[in-house]
Amino acid sequence: MGELTAEQVAQRAIDLNLIDDRQLQSIWGDLGSDNVPPETLIQQFLRRELLTDYQVTKLLKGDRSGFYYGRYKVLYLVSAGTFARVYRAVDPKSGKVVAVKVLRKHFSDDKKNTEQFRREGEMGRTLRHENIVPISEVHSEGRTHYLVMEFVEGGNLREFLKIRKRVEPAEATRLMIDVTNGINYAHSRGLLHRDLKLTNVLVSSRGQAKLVDFGLAGGIEGVSDDEGLENERTIDYAGLERATGVRKDDPRSDIYFLGCIYYHLLTGKPALQETKERVQRLAKSRFADVVPIHRLDPEIPRVVSMVVNKAMELDPDRRYQTPAQMLIDLNIAAKRLADGTDIPGPAEDGRPASAGSDEDVTDEERQKWAALVLPQSQRRALMFIESNMRMQDIFRDGLKRCGYRVLLTSDPQRALARFEEDAKTADCVVFSSGDLGESAVEAFNAFGDSEKTREVPAILLLGENQKAWKARAKRADHRLVLAMPIKLRQLRNVLTELVPPVPNA
């Protein structure tokens, strides 16, 4: 502690706005004197929780900065990465605890790094989802650049796995549902993550997984700056995209690394060989030589292996095409694990019993879960043209349960006008002639004649006494005529062929 006296230590704490004069006088009063060893004063600071060990260490070293970022008082260092440090901090006035992420000084003079850091903050401010850690403030003050975000009580998945060694399938699946939910939301807003790994997933004290670090996030259509292979944090993604021949910023790359996280949680071992060697991280063999999860652990349930295998398909066209698709299968896996219905049995194609295949999950299961887990904005949209209110209610409720977003109107001409304005108003249109009569047939034919809508799937639903009108309808493979009475299941099966409810893009 050198030659510092207790008074000198106290004065430093006052000068740095770590304590106020009233607090100091209270300590002197309890001690009965200000002529005490500095260690005694330090113990009082710590016991009263006026200072933390982190603050004391900096204070005694003579540091003059790093105690505050804006109005937030730093309590201690949470983590230190290559590019930034994260601190737990508090707003002294409100008592609100936050995390402050600070760009390291040796990167703050590089315009590219500071712009990327600020971009992370600005992107983060647009994301509001329960499985993404929200960023509330972005600051640049001279050479100091920092973000203010929610502080999550807990740790990251690497720390979680270090203690647990491996995670049981049910819990691992629940965590992956959280992570995939967050990625699905980001993708729906046109943002990719581009740095998915264990350390970028936090697990709260309540067991909820939350994503952090969208600093490398790109747009679905790509970003304007060329990060290429220069950024160490993108090398794994670059290696995968080289190995699979896809363009940079392919959305399916995030899905592959979701699979890697799931694999690691379930087995306790990384799917990809961990190395710091740049050449090895870029090698195609690193991705081609992944040991299939069912070989590493044949006891992993089939439906779980299926999700991991499909997420980590090296052929990107055989991989899940969207996080939404993966999210649906994860929920099916969670349900089967909870029910105890996923019992490994002999595989018909000679694969190990636990390998799992896409056929292990039925279309009916996927449709059911699409209706439950996908937000309205990601469901296939059906427009139902029907003037009978009772029929509107029946089809709206039934088709929503099948995973569709249902738009209702009783006016065929108004529906056609909407499509003239925007041909993407809906993915399929059902014209019901029951109460509308011949106007529904005319609208169905006009819909097929229009250049804007001739490729949009459509169904003409004829009443029991209107079957003769079928001959007047202009039909095609994607333009069908059905006659009442018809069961909802029959209509659903036809719609599934025309516009599958699970998104494909």
TAGIPE-V475675 format. One record per residue. OMEGA is omega in whole degrees, -180 to 180 (NA if undefined). D_FIRST is the distance of its C-alpha to the first C-alpha in whole Angstrom. Layout:
omega->OMEGA d_first->D_FIRST
omega->OMEGA d_first->D_FIRST
This chain:
omega->175 d_first->0
omega->-176 d_first->4
omega->-178 d_first->7
omega->173 d_first->7
omega->178 d_first->9
omega->180 d_first->10
omega->179 d_first->13
omega->177 d_first->11
omega->-180 d_first->10
omega->-178 d_first->13
omega->177 d_first->15
omega->-179 d_first->14
omega->178 d_first->15
omega->-177 d_first->18
omega->-178 d_first->19
omega->178 d_first->18
omega->178 d_first->21
omega->174 d_first->19
omega->177 d_first->20
omega->-175 d_first->22
omega->-180 d_first->23
omega->179 d_first->25
omega->-180 d_first->22
omega->180 d_first->20
omega->177 d_first->22
omega->179 d_first->23
omega->179 d_first->20
omega->180 d_first->20
omega->179 d_first->24
omega->-179 d_first->23
omega->179 d_first->20
omega->-178 d_first->22
omega->172 d_first->20
omega->179 d_first->17
omega->-178 d_first->16
omega->175 d_first->14
omega->-179 d_first->10
omega->179 d_first->8
omega->-180 d_first->8
omega->178 d_first->12
omega->180 d_first->12
omega->179 d_first->11
omega->178 d_first->13
omega->177 d_first->16
omega->-176 d_first->15
omega->-177 d_first->16
omega->180 d_first->19
omega->-179 d_first->21
omega->174 d_first->20
omega->176 d_first->19
omega->175 d_first->17
omega->177 d_first->16
omega->-180 d_first->14
omega->-179 d_first->15
omega->180 d_first->14
omega->-179 d_first->11
omega->179 d_first->10
omega->-180 d_first->12
omega->-178 d_first->10
omega->177 d_first->7
omega->-179 d_first->9
omega->178 d_first->11
omega->179 d_first->14
omega->-178 d_first->17
omega->178 d_first->19
omega->178 d_first->20
omega->-180 d_first->19
omega->166 d_first->23
omega->-172 d_first->26
omega->-180 d_first->29
omega->-174 d_first->29
omega->179 d_first->27
omega->-179 d_first->24
omega->180 d_first->22
omega->177 d_first->21
omega->178 d_first->20
omega->179 d_first->22
omega->-179 d_first->25
omega->180 d_first->26
omega->177 d_first->26
omega->-179 d_first->29
omega->-172 d_first->31
omega->-175 d_first->31
omega->173 d_first->29
omega->179 d_first->26
omega->-178 d_first->27
omega->166 d_first->25
omega->-177 d_first->26
omega->-177 d_first->26
omega->171 d_first->27
omega->-175 d_first->29
omega->-177 d_first->28
omega->-176 d_first->31
omega->-176 d_first->33
omega->-179 d_first->31
omega->179 d_first->32
omega->-179 d_first->30
omega->169 d_first->31
omega->178 d_first->30
omega->180 d_first->29
omega->-172 d_first->30
omega->177 d_first->28
omega->180 d_first->30
omega->-173 d_first->28
omega->-174 d_first->27
omega->172 d_first->29
omega->-171 d_first->32
omega->178 d_first->32
omega->-179 d_first->34
omega->-175 d_first->37
omega->-179 d_first->39
omega->-180 d_first->41
omega->-179 d_first->38
omega->178 d_first->37
omega->178 d_first->40
omega->-180 d_first->40
omega->179 d_first->37
omega->178 d_first->39
omega->176 d_first->42
omega->-178 d_first->40
omega->-178 d_first->39
omega->176 d_first->43
omega->-178 d_first->44
omega->-180 d_first->42
omega->180 d_first->43
omega->-175 d_first->47
omega->178 d_first->46
omega->-177 d_first->46
omega->-175 d_first->47
omega->-180 d_first->46
omega->174 d_first->45
omega->179 d_first->43
omega->-176 d_first->39
omega->174 d_first->40
omega->-176 d_first->38
omega->-176 d_first->39
omega->176 d_first->37
omega->-175 d_first->37
omega->169 d_first->35
omega->-179 d_first->34
omega->-175 d_first->32
omega->179 d_first->32
omega->-179 d_first->31
omega->-179 d_first->29
omega->-178 d_first->32
omega->178 d_first->31
omega->176 d_first->33
omega->-177 d_first->33
omega->178 d_first->35
omega->174 d_first->35
omega->-179 d_first->32
omega->176 d_first->34
omega->-178 d_first->33
omega->179 d_first->33
omega->179 d_first->33
omega->-175 d_first->35
omega->177 d_first->38
omega->177 d_first->36
omega->179 d_first->34
omega->-178 d_first->37
omega->179 d_first->39
omega->179 d_first->36
omega->-173 d_first->36
omega->-177 d_first->40
omega->174 d_first->41
omega->-174 d_first->44
omega->179 d_first->45
omega->-175 d_first->49
omega->-177 d_first->51
omega->-179 d_first->52
omega->179 d_first->48
omega->-180 d_first->48
omega->178 d_first->51
omega->178 d_first->49
omega->-180 d_first->46
omega->174 d_first->48
omega->177 d_first->51
omega->-176 d_first->48
omega->-178 d_first->46
omega->174 d_first->50
omega->-180 d_first->51
omega->179 d_first->48
omega->179 d_first->49
omega->178 d_first->53
omega->-179 d_first->52
omega->180 d_first->50
omega->-180 d_first->53
omega->178 d_first->55
omega->175 d_first->53
omega->-178 d_first->54
omega->173 d_first->50
omega->180 d_first->49
omega->176 d_first->46
omega->176 d_first->46
omega->-178 d_first->43
omega->178 d_first->43
omega->-174 d_first->41
omega->-175 d_first->39
omega->179 d_first->36
omega->173 d_first->38
omega->178 d_first->39
omega->177 d_first->37
omega->-178 d_first->38
omega->179 d_first->37
omega->177 d_first->37
omega->178 d_first->41
omega->180 d_first->42
omega->179 d_first->43
omega->-179 d_first->42
omega->-180 d_first->41
omega->172 d_first->41
omega->171 d_first->38
omega->170 d_first->38
omega->-176 d_first->42
omega->179 d_first->40
omega->-175 d_first->43
omega->175 d_first->45
omega->175 d_first->49
omega->177 d_first->52
omega->180 d_first->55
omega->179 d_first->57
omega->179 d_first->54
omega->-173 d_first->51
omega->-178 d_first->52
omega->-176 d_first->49
omega->179 d_first->50
omega->178 d_first->47
omega->-180 d_first->49
omega->-176 d_first->47
omega->-177 d_first->44
omega->-177 d_first->42
omega->-175 d_first->40
omega->-180 d_first->40
omega->-172 d_first->44
omega->-180 d_first->45
omega->178 d_first->46
omega->180 d_first->48
omega->179 d_first->50
omega->179 d_first->50
omega->-176 d_first->52
omega->173 d_first->54
omega->-176 d_first->55
omega->-176 d_first->56
omega->175 d_first->58
omega->178 d_first->60
omega->-180 d_first->59
omega->174 d_first->57
omega->180 d_first->54
omega->172 d_first->53
omega->-178 d_first->55
omega->-177 d_first->54
omega->177 d_first->55
omega->175 d_first->52
omega->-178 d_first->50
omega->178 d_first->52
omega->-177 d_first->52
omega->166 d_first->48
omega->177 d_first->49
omega->178 d_first->51
omega->179 d_first->48
omega->180 d_first->46
omega->178 d_first->48
omega->-177 d_first->49
omega->179 d_first->45
omega->-174 d_first->45
omega->-174 d_first->48
omega->-174 d_first->48
omega->-179 d_first->44
omega->180 d_first->45
omega->178 d_first->45
omega->-179 d_first->48
omega->177 d_first->47
omega->-179 d_first->46
omega->-179 d_first->42
omega->176 d_first->41
omega->-179 d_first->39
omega->-175 d_first->42
omega->-177 d_first->44
omega->180 d_first->47
omega->-180 d_first->47
omega->-180 d_first->46
omega->-174 d_first->49
omega->179 d_first->52
omega->-178 d_first->55
omega->179 d_first->55
omega->-180 d_first->51
omega->-179 d_first->53
omega->-174 d_first->56
omega->178 d_first->55
omega->177 d_first->53
omega->180 d_first->54
omega->-172 d_first->56
omega->-179 d_first->55
omega->174 d_first->58
omega->179 d_first->58
omega->179 d_first->54
omega->-178 d_first->55
omega->-178 d_first->58
omega->179 d_first->57
omega->-178 d_first->56
omega->-177 d_first->59
omega->-175 d_first->61
omega->177 d_first->60
omega->177 d_first->57
omega->-179 d_first->57
omega->-179 d_first->60
omega->179 d_first->57
omega->-177 d_first->55
omega->-178 d_first->58
omega->178 d_first->59
omega->-175 d_first->56
omega->175 d_first->55
omega->179 d_first->58
omega->174 d_first->58
omega->-174 d_first->61
omega->180 d_first->60
omega->178 d_first->63
omega->178 d_first->63
omega->167 d_first->60
omega->-178 d_first->59
omega->178 d_first->60
omega->174 d_first->58
omega->-180 d_first->55
omega->178 d_first->58
omega->179 d_first->60
omega->-179 d_first->57
omega->179 d_first->56
omega->-179 d_first->59
omega->176 d_first->59
omega->179 d_first->56
omega->175 d_first->57
omega->178 d_first->60
omega->-180 d_first->58
omega->180 d_first->56
omega->-180 d_first->59
omega->178 d_first->61
omega->179 d_first->58
omega->-179 d_first->58
omega->-176 d_first->62
omega->-176 d_first->62
omega->180 d_first->64
omega->-177 d_first->63
omega->-179 d_first->64
omega->176 d_first->64
omega->-178 d_first->68
omega->178 d_first->70
omega->-175 d_first->69
omega->-176 d_first->73
omega->177 d_first->72
omega->177 d_first->71
omega->174 d_first->67
omega->-175 d_first->65
omega->-176 d_first->65
omega->-175 d_first->62
omega->-178 d_first->62
omega->177 d_first->63
omega->-179 d_first->65
omega->-179 d_first->65
omega->179 d_first->69
omega->178 d_first->67
omega->-176 d_first->66
omega->176 d_first->69
omega->-179 d_first->70
omega->177 d_first->70
omega->-178 d_first->67
omega->179 d_first->65
omega->180 d_first->68
omega->-177 d_first->67
omega->175 d_first->63
omega->180 d_first->63
omega->-175 d_first->65
omega->-170 d_first->62
omega->-177 d_first->59
omega->174 d_first->59
omega->-178 d_first->59
omega->-175 d_first->62
omega->-177 d_first->61
omega->179 d_first->61
omega->173 d_first->65
omega->-177 d_first->68
omega->175 d_first->70
omega->172 d_first->73
omega->-179 d_first->76
omega->-177 d_first->78
omega->-174 d_first->81
omega->-179 d_first->83
omega->-180 d_first->85
omega->-174 d_first->85
omega->-180 d_first->82
omega->178 d_first->83
omega->176 d_first->83
omega->-178 d_first->80
omega->-178 d_first->78
omega->-177 d_first->79
omega->178 d_first->78
omega->-177 d_first->74
omega->-179 d_first->73
omega->-178 d_first->74
omega->174 d_first->73
omega->180 d_first->70
omega->178 d_first->69
omega->176 d_first->70
omega->-180 d_first->67
omega->169 d_first->69
omega->-170 d_first->68
omega->175 d_first->72
omega->-176 d_first->73
omega->172 d_first->76
omega->179 d_first->79
omega->-174 d_first->83
omega->-179 d_first->84
omega->-178 d_first->84
omega->177 d_first->85
omega->178 d_first->81
omega->179 d_first->80
omega->180 d_first->82
omega->179 d_first->80
omega->180 d_first->77
omega->176 d_first->77
omega->178 d_first->79
omega->-178 d_first->76
omega->-177 d_first->73
omega->-180 d_first->74
omega->-180 d_first->71
omega->178 d_first->72
omega->-179 d_first->72
omega->-180 d_first->73
omega->180 d_first->76
omega->175 d_first->79
omega->178 d_first->81
omega->180 d_first->84
omega->-174 d_first->86
omega->-176 d_first->89
omega->179 d_first->90
omega->-176 d_first->90
omega->179 d_first->90
omega->-173 d_first->93
omega->179 d_first->94
omega->178 d_first->91
omega->178 d_first->89
omega->179 d_first->91
omega->179 d_first->91
omega->178 d_first->88
omega->-180 d_first->87
omega->178 d_first->89
omega->179 d_first->88
omega->180 d_first->84
omega->-180 d_first->86
omega->-176 d_first->87
omega->178 d_first->84
omega->-177 d_first->83
omega->-170 d_first->79
omega->-174 d_first->80
omega->180 d_first->82
omega->-180 d_first->80
omega->179 d_first->78
omega->-179 d_first->79
omega->178 d_first->81
omega->172 d_first->83
omega->-178 d_first->86
omega->-176 d_first->87
omega->176 d_first->91
omega->-176 d_first->92
omega->-177 d_first->95
omega->-175 d_first->98
omega->-173 d_first->96
omega->-180 d_first->96
omega->-179 d_first->99
omega->-178 d_first->97
omega->-178 d_first->95
omega->-178 d_first->97
omega->-175 d_first->96
omega->177 d_first->93
omega->-172 d_first->91
omega->175 d_first->89
omega->-179 d_first->87
omega->-179 d_first->85
omega->179 d_first->82
omega->-168 d_first->84
omega->175 d_first->86
omega->178 d_first->88
omega->-178 d_first->88
omega->173 d_first->90
omega->-1 d_first->90
omega->179 d_first->90
omega->178 d_first->86
omega->-180 d_first->84
omega->-180 d_first->80
omega->179 d_first->79
omega->179 d_first->82
omega->179 d_first->81
omega->-179 d_first->77
omega->178 d_first->78
omega->180 d_first->80
omega->179 d_first->77
omega->178 d_first->75
omega->-178 d_first->77
omega->-177 d_first->77
omega->180 d_first->73
omega->-175 d_first->71
omega->179 d_first->69
omega->-177 d_first->65
omega->179 d_first->64
omega->-178 d_first->65
omega->NA d_first->63
